[in-house]
Amino acid sequence: MITKTRLKEHIENFPDEFSLDELIERLILVEKIELANRQSENGETISETELDKEIEKWFK
């Protein structure tokens, strides 16, 4: 979840004119990046080997 402070920071970095779609897309991206960073900090990741095994399952 994004805070008001972070939202203000991102809006201030936008050009003077932008569409709501651009804003929403950027905010979704920022939220996903922040979630991934939290997951990484909490050790909620998998190794490359584990990822390869999971991908192999998709193609069976």
C-alpha positions, -999 to +999 in steps of 0.1 A: +000+000+000+013+035-008+013+063+017+001+099+010+036+111+013+049+087-013+019+096-035+028+133-033+064+125-041+054+107-073+029+133-084+055+160-080+079+141-103+053+139-131+053+164-159+028+193-157+003+175-179-004+138-177-034+115-180-050+096-152-041+064-169-004+073-168-007+082-131-026+049-123-001+028-143+029+045-125+013+040-090+006+003-097+042-001-108+054+017-076+032-004-054+045-037-070+081-026-066+076-017-030+059-050-023+087-069-040+112-050-019+094-058+013+092-095+003+129-095-004+138-079+029+116-105+047+133-134+029+102-142+010+121-152-022+130-184-039+163-194-054+170-196-092+171-234-089+136-234-072+123-211-099+137-234-127+119-263-111+086-244-109+089-234-145+095-270-156+062-279-140+044-255-163+055-273-193+047-309-182 
